[in-house]
Amino acid sequence: MNPIIIHTDGSCVTQTRLGGWAAVLQCGEHQRVIQGSTVDTTVNAIELNAVVEALKALKQSGSAVQLFTDSNYVVRGVNEWLSDWLQRGWKNARGEQVANLNLWQQLKTLLEQHTVTLTWIPRAQNTQADELAQMARLAQASDMAQKPADDAGSDAAPTVPPQAVGEHIRMEFQVMIAGSRYATREALEYARRVVRRAHLLGHTIVVGDHPKGVDMAVVQECRRLKAKVLVVGVTNRPRNGGCQHGSYVKVERDTYRAAGGYLFDRYHTRDRWMVDNSARGMFIWNGDSKGTKAGYDYMVSRQKEAHLVTFALKGSHHG
């Protein structure tokens, strides 16, 4: 019998305590995706919640499971700390009650029902679960923003202060959406969905001016929605026409120099400017384009939130 392979991830914004989780379950050729969201949570709690929900989704007890997560907290908790917590009556080394006790107790019960191996992987190897968790969190934030004010007193009302959520939704982030010139239909539709989510949250979209591929799809969707957008290029006018309702920035080549003192080429300069002027980035990659991957690597090096989602082109090697 094939083992069940599970990838989990959680996403949480500390300021609002809104969280989303996701799990990708695979057995042989069969794959199942589950997502959810919660309020009044933390980064560690939502990561743990993702694992609990993934194991709850298994239909038969006694399953052999290989579970991968990018949370050191979850992996070390199960592999190193859990046995000591149990010996101390769910107390940590300082004699305090273990944080997220209810979730840990649920996880312990589930671990007893299956044979589970937990393994840590870096975030870059967990992109599908990561993106699904981000989507779940953003959907939760959108629902909170649209909830009528008179719902605030209902039993189902979130424990997050409404004013805190409102401030988060109104906070203007500059979100960079970048991608490959040669892209699949699925990649282009994914780029449009990212635009719609960013627009719903009131963020400003930063995008390049390439007349093909992901840049063009993003610009077209921004035009349709009249989304807040900043198109960036190196010529006097945007090559893809830009957006009349938005803004265009021409980046001069001498803005950046390499460590050796020579000037970067102009499109390398544009891409760096976009990263430096964005709070977070979504990179939609065809698995081959060096520019898209370089932009993602640069954003990671700047310690900004960056996501690389791959839609590989089959049998093609375009730049």
RORO-314400 format. One record per residue (C-alpha): x, y, z; residue in one letter; residue number from 1. Coordinates in nm, 4 decimals, decimal comma. Example, Ala and Ser with C-alpha at 12.3 -4.5 7.8 and 13.67 -1.06 7.14 Angstrom:
BEGIN
- 1,2300|-0,4500|0,7800|a|1
- 1,3670|-0,1060|0,7140|s|2
***
This chain:
BEGIN
- 0,0000|0,0000|0,0000|m|1
- 0,1307|0,3437|-0,0935|n|2
- 0,2094|0,5769|0,1964|p|3
- 0,0084|0,8957|0,2218|i|4
- 0,2216|1,2014|0,1503|i|5
- 0,1019|1,5230|0,3150|i|6
- 0,2342|1,8767|0,2851|h|7
- 0,0915|2,1323|0,5296|t|8
- 0,1343|2,5028|0,5898|d|9
- -0,0171|2,7862|0,7908|g|10
- -0,0235|3,1592|0,7274|s|11
- -0,0864|3,4254|0,9907|c|12
- -0,0516|3,8032|1,0124|v|13
- 0,0608|3,8845|1,3655|t|14
- -0,1072|4,2262|1,3779|q|15
- -0,4570|4,0935|1,2988|t|16
- -0,4236|3,7336|1,4274|r|17
- -0,6102|3,6159|1,1178|l|18
- -0,4845|3,2829|0,9880|g|19
- -0,5251|3,0403|0,7016|g|20
- -0,4098|2,6793|0,6770|w|21
- -0,3840|2,4232|0,4001|a|22
- -0,2859|2,0630|0,3421|a|23
- -0,2107|1,8718|0,0234|v|24
- -0,2701|1,4963|0,0642|l|25
- -0,1422|1,2548|-0,1970|q|26
- -0,1609|0,8762|-0,2292|c|27
- -0,0265|0,7373|-0,5525|g|28
- -0,1820|0,9410|-0,8331|e|29
- -0,4672|1,0721|-0,6196|h|30
- -0,4424|1,4170|-0,4641|q|31
- -0,6742|1,6029|-0,2287|r|32
- -0,6451|1,9627|-0,1111|v|33
- -0,8075|2,1011|0,2039|i|34
- -0,8051|2,4600|0,3338|q|35
- -0,9484|2,6569|0,6198|g|36
- -0,9116|2,9748|0,8197|s|37
- -0,9490|3,0956|1,1749|t|38
- -0,9350|3,4130|1,3822|v|39
- -0,7431|3,5029|1,6972|d|40
- -0,4540|3,2726|1,6156|t|41
- -0,0743|3,2791|1,5978|t|42
- 0,1878|3,1578|1,3528|v|43
- 0,2657|2,8467|1,5582|n|44
- -0,0997|2,7681|1,6287|a|45
- -0,2046|2,7873|1,2633|i|46
- 0,0869|2,5660|1,1554|e|47
- -0,0183|2,3115|1,4175|l|48
- -0,3815|2,3464|1,3143|n|49
- -0,2892|2,2550|0,9552|a|50
- -0,1324|1,9271|1,0692|v|51
- -0,4282|1,8411|1,2928|v|52
- -0,6801|1,9033|1,0147|e|53
- -0,4731|1,7045|0,7646|a|54
- -0,4647|1,3973|0,9896|l|55
- -0,8344|1,4363|1,0709|k|56
- -0,9036|1,4136|0,6972|a|57
- -0,7659|1,0574|0,6757|l|58
- -1,0534|0,8140|0,6299|k|59
- -0,8914|0,5007|0,7731|q|60
- -0,6954|0,4524|1,0947|s|61
- -0,3584|0,2834|1,0824|g|62
- -0,2428|0,4806|0,7794|s|63
- 0,1270|0,5161|0,7016|a|64
- 0,1866|0,8903|0,6644|v|65
- 0,4859|1,0965|0,5611|q|66
- 0,4065|1,4543|0,6579|l|67
- 0,6157|1,7514|0,5482|f|68
- 0,5936|2,1005|0,6972|t|69
- 0,8135|2,4107|0,7018|d|70
- 0,7347|2,4662|1,0720|s|71
- 1,0252|2,3836|1,3030|n|72
- 0,7848|2,4335|1,5938|y|73
- 0,5622|2,1449|1,4836|v|74
- 0,8429|1,9087|1,3849|v|75
- 1,0491|1,9627|1,6980|r|76
- 0,7358|1,9527|1,9109|g|77
- 0,6491|1,6045|1,7889|v|78
- 0,9987|1,4623|1,7472|n|79
- 1,1755|1,6166|2,0486|e|80
- 0,9450|1,7806|2,3047|w|81
- 0,6220|1,5813|2,3178|l|82
- 0,7470|1,2918|2,5304|s|83
- 0,8877|1,5323|2,7925|d|84
- 0,5642|1,7325|2,7985|w|85
- 0,3675|1,4171|2,8676|l|86
- 0,5987|1,3148|3,1526|q|87
- 0,5507|1,6567|3,3132|r|88
- 0,1727|1,6563|3,2697|g|89
- 0,1708|1,8898|2,9685|w|90
- 0,4165|2,1311|3,1287|k|91
- 0,7215|2,2748|2,9551|n|92
- 1,0735|2,2895|3,1017|a|93
- 0,9811|2,6077|3,2937|r|94
- 0,6881|2,4339|3,4595|g|95
- 0,4327|2,6304|3,2564|e|96
- 0,1414|2,4854|3,0657|q|97
- 0,2353|2,4029|2,7085|v|98
- 0,1202|2,6668|2,4604|a|99
- -0,1571|2,5620|2,2196|n|100
- -0,2450|2,2772|2,4573|l|101
- -0,5776|2,1865|2,2946|n|102
- -0,4169|2,1486|1,9515|l|103
- -0,1283|1,9435|2,0879|w|104
- -0,3688|1,7121|2,2678|q|105
- -0,5671|1,6641|1,9479|q|106
- -0,2467|1,5938|1,7563|l|107
- -0,1298|1,3382|2,0135|k|108
- -0,4570|1,1458|1,9731|t|109
- -0,4250|1,1498|1,5942|l|110
- -0,0614|1,0365|1,6057|l|111
- -0,1721|0,7341|1,8053|e|112
- -0,4169|0,6403|1,5290|q|113
- -0,1605|0,6374|1,2475|h|114
- 0,2080|0,5792|1,1787|t|115
- 0,3291|0,9316|1,1079|v|116
- 0,6753|1,0550|1,0173|t|117
- 0,7132|1,4338|1,0410|l|118
- 0,9873|1,6007|0,8383|t|119
- 1,0857|1,9660|0,8143|w|120
- 1,1360|2,1129|0,4654|i|121
- 1,2314|2,4683|0,3633|p|122
- 0,9515|2,6994|0,2563|r|123
- 1,0713|2,6977|-0,1048|a|124
- 0,9912|2,3247|-0,1226|q|125
- 0,6418|2,3748|0,0185|n|126
- 0,5037|2,6215|-0,2326|t|127
- 0,1685|2,4577|-0,3079|q|128
- 0,0593|2,4325|0,0553|a|129
- 0,2060|2,7756|0,1259|d|130
- 0,0068|2,9446|-0,1489|e|131
- -0,3153|2,7650|-0,0506|l|132
- -0,2715|2,8786|0,3100|a|133
- -0,2113|3,2362|0,1945|q|134
- -0,5293|3,2217|-0,0136|m|135
- -0,7300|3,0938|0,2834|a|136
- -0,5984|3,3759|0,5044|r|137
- -0,6725|3,6425|0,2438|l|138
- -1,0239|3,5062|0,1959|a|139
- -1,0778|3,5257|0,5720|q|140
- -0,9549|3,8863|0,5760|a|141
- -1,1877|3,9748|0,2892|s|142
- -1,4857|3,8188|0,4653|d|143
- -1,4028|4,0137|0,7791|m|144
- -1,3834|4,3399|0,5861|a|145
- -1,7228|4,2812|0,4239|q|146
- -1,9059|4,1613|0,7356|k|147
- -2,1874|4,4023|0,8288|p|148
- -2,1268|4,6062|1,1416|a|149
- -2,4415|4,4693|1,3097|d|150
- -2,2905|4,1201|1,2969|d|151
- -2,0358|4,2278|1,5565|a|152
- -2,2577|4,1195|1,8441|g|153
- -2,3466|3,7750|1,7100|s|154
- -2,2207|3,4500|1,8593|d|155
- -2,0189|3,3856|1,5449|a|156
- -1,8390|3,7187|1,5623|a|157
- -1,4579|3,6954|1,5632|p|158
- -1,2592|3,7797|1,8718|t|159
- -1,0300|4,0048|1,6692|v|160
- -1,1183|4,3694|1,7412|p|161
- -1,3068|4,4969|1,4312|p|162
- -1,0999|4,8138|1,4188|q|163
- -0,7802|4,6090|1,4001|a|164
- -0,9119|4,4133|1,1027|v|165
- -1,0251|4,7313|0,9314|g|166
- -0,6837|4,8860|0,9719|e|167
- -0,5268|4,5773|0,8198|h|168
- -0,7577|4,5776|0,5215|i|169
- -0,7098|4,9493|0,4563|r|170
- -0,3330|4,9308|0,4967|m|171
- -0,1863|4,9941|0,1529|e|172
- 0,0741|4,7376|0,0588|f|173
- 0,2601|4,7515|-0,2686|q|174
- 0,2417|4,3965|-0,4022|v|175
- 0,4749|4,3038|-0,6857|m|176
- 0,3349|4,0533|-0,9351|i|177
- 0,6016|3,9278|-1,1721|a|178
- 0,6321|3,6362|-1,4048|g|179
- 0,7706|3,4783|-1,7145|s|180
- 0,7300|3,6093|-2,0666|r|181
- 0,6340|3,2621|-2,1871|y|182
- 0,3596|3,1266|-1,9624|a|183
- 0,0888|2,8619|-1,9738|t|184
- -0,2798|2,9466|-1,9799|r|185
- -0,3022|2,8246|-1,6203|e|186
- -0,0215|3,0582|-1,5154|a|187
- -0,1900|3,3582|-1,6756|l|188
- -0,5230|3,2801|-1,5114|e|189
- -0,3434|3,2404|-1,1795|y|190
- -0,1876|3,5865|-1,2281|a|191
- -0,5340|3,7333|-1,2851|r|192
- -0,6610|3,5716|-0,9642|r|193
- -0,3726|3,7246|-0,7696|v|194
- -0,4673|4,0659|-0,9127|v|195
- -0,8275|4,0183|-0,8035|r|196
- -0,7245|3,9248|-0,4483|r|197
- -0,4852|4,2198|-0,4194|a|198
- -0,7510|4,4568|-0,5550|h|199
- -1,0091|4,3230|-0,3104|l|200
- -0,7727|4,3997|-0,0231|l|201
- -0,7004|4,7516|-0,1490|g|202
- -0,3322|4,6895|-0,2264|h|203
- -0,1370|4,8681|-0,4986|t|204
- -0,0066|4,6300|-0,7644|i|205
- 0,3470|4,6771|-0,8968|v|206
- 0,4087|4,5146|-1,2361|v|207
- 0,6542|4,5336|-1,5233|g|208
- 0,5746|4,6673|-1,8693|d|209
- 0,6456|4,3601|-2,0828|h|210
- 0,3899|4,3301|-2,3651|p|211
- 0,3658|3,9522|-2,3312|k|212
- 0,3161|3,6854|-2,0654|g|213
- 0,2398|3,7501|-1,7001|v|214
- 0,3035|4,1266|-1,7117|d|215
- 0,0490|4,1727|-1,9902|m|216
- -0,2118|3,9541|-1,8167|a|217
- -0,1711|4,1527|-1,4938|v|218
- -0,2014|4,4882|-1,6719|v|219
- -0,5113|4,3762|-1,8610|q|220
- -0,6799|4,2606|-1,5394|e|221
- -0,5851|4,5862|-1,3653|c|222
- -0,7468|4,7785|-1,6507|r|223
- -1,0642|4,5721|-1,6228|r|224
- -1,0914|4,6186|-1,2462|l|225
- -0,9454|4,9709|-1,2395|k|226
- -0,7184|4,8366|-0,9674|a|227
- -0,4512|5,0533|-0,8072|k|228
- -0,1438|4,9827|-1,0161|v|229
- 0,2102|5,1021|-1,0747|l|230
- 0,3548|4,9892|-1,4091|v|231
- 0,7352|5,0009|-1,4201|v|232
- 0,9629|5,0125|-1,7232|g|233
- 1,2780|5,1631|-1,8710|v|234
- 1,1345|5,3400|-2,1757|t|235
- 0,9494|5,6696|-2,1931|n|236
- 0,6151|5,4880|-2,2245|r|237
- 0,5110|5,1423|-2,1028|p|238
- 0,5540|4,8836|-2,3763|r|239
- 0,2290|4,7097|-2,2821|n|240
- 0,0296|5,0334|-2,2786|g|241
- 0,0112|5,0576|-1,9011|g|242
- -0,3112|5,1643|-1,7306|c|243
- -0,4584|5,5113|-1,7819|q|244
- -0,6076|5,5049|-1,4323|h|245
- -0,2733|5,4021|-1,2780|g|246
- 0,0811|5,5369|-1,2812|s|247
- 0,3930|5,4642|-1,4840|y|248
- 0,7493|5,4830|-1,3526|v|249
- 1,0528|5,4923|-1,5767|k|250
- 1,3589|5,3562|-1,3960|v|251
- 1,6947|5,4923|-1,5077|e|252
- 1,9729|5,2435|-1,5695|r|253
- 2,2172|5,4136|-1,3347|d|254
- 1,9896|5,3463|-1,0366|t|255
- 2,1812|5,0275|-0,9526|y|256
- 2,5386|4,9127|-0,9832|r|257
- 2,6793|4,5660|-0,9221|a|258
- 2,9391|4,4971|-0,6549|a|259
- 3,2148|4,5494|-0,9127|g|260
- 3,0904|4,8987|-0,9896|g|261
- 2,9487|4,8338|-1,3376|y|262
- 2,5892|4,9179|-1,4270|l|263
- 2,3253|4,6459|-1,4328|f|264
- 2,1402|4,6042|-1,7606|d|265
- 1,8233|4,8123|-1,7741|r|266
- 1,5696|4,5355|-1,7154|y|267
- 1,7716|4,3981|-1,4247|h|268
- 1,7599|4,7531|-1,2870|t|269
- 1,3818|4,7732|-1,3356|r|270
- 1,3257|4,4415|-1,1568|d|271
- 1,5376|4,5449|-0,8589|r|272
- 1,3530|4,8748|-0,8310|w|273
- 1,0210|4,6890|-0,8263|m|274
- 1,1387|4,4608|-0,5455|v|275
- 1,2781|4,7472|-0,3407|d|276
- 0,9526|4,9406|-0,3708|n|277
- 0,7197|4,6527|-0,2840|s|278
- 0,6325|4,5017|0,0513|a|279
- 0,5791|4,1526|-0,0877|r|280
- 0,6054|3,9694|-0,4163|g|281
- 0,4351|3,6955|-0,6135|m|282
- 0,6555|3,5370|-0,8811|f|283
- 0,4783|3,3183|-1,1380|i|284
- 0,7534|3,1122|-1,2986|w|285
- 0,7641|2,8846|-1,6004|n|286
- 1,0495|2,6856|-1,4448|g|287
- 1,2999|2,8236|-1,6944|d|288
- 1,2987|3,2047|-1,6994|s|289
- 1,6151|3,3322|-1,5310|k|290
- 1,4789|3,6835|-1,4790|g|291
- 1,1761|3,5732|-1,2780|t|292
- 1,3845|3,3446|-1,0567|k|293
- 1,6480|3,6163|-1,0080|a|294
- 1,3784|3,8608|-0,8969|g|295
- 1,2456|3,6101|-0,6452|y|296
- 1,5969|3,5396|-0,5110|d|297
- 1,6654|3,9121|-0,4763|y|298
- 1,3428|3,9680|-0,2816|m|299
- 1,4288|3,6806|-0,0484|v|300
- 1,7758|3,8313|0,0028|s|301
- 1,6060|4,1577|0,1039|r|302
- 1,4144|3,9565|0,3686|q|303
- 1,0776|4,0444|0,2195|k|304
- 0,7779|3,8168|0,1815|e|305
- 0,8139|3,6407|-0,1545|a|306
- 0,6328|3,3481|-0,3142|h|307
- 0,7514|3,1485|-0,6159|l|308
- 0,4778|2,9489|-0,7902|v|309
- 0,5820|2,7275|-1,0817|t|310
- 0,3750|2,6484|-1,3899|f|311
- 0,6316|2,4636|-1,5965|a|312
- 0,6251|2,4764|-1,9763|l|313
- 0,6493|2,1278|-2,1231|k|314
- 0,9220|2,0692|-2,3753|g|315
- 1,0218|2,4329|-2,3934|s|316
- 1,3272|2,6326|-2,2903|h|317
- 1,2326|2,9986|-2,3241|h|318
- 1,4003|3,2773|-2,1280|g|319
***
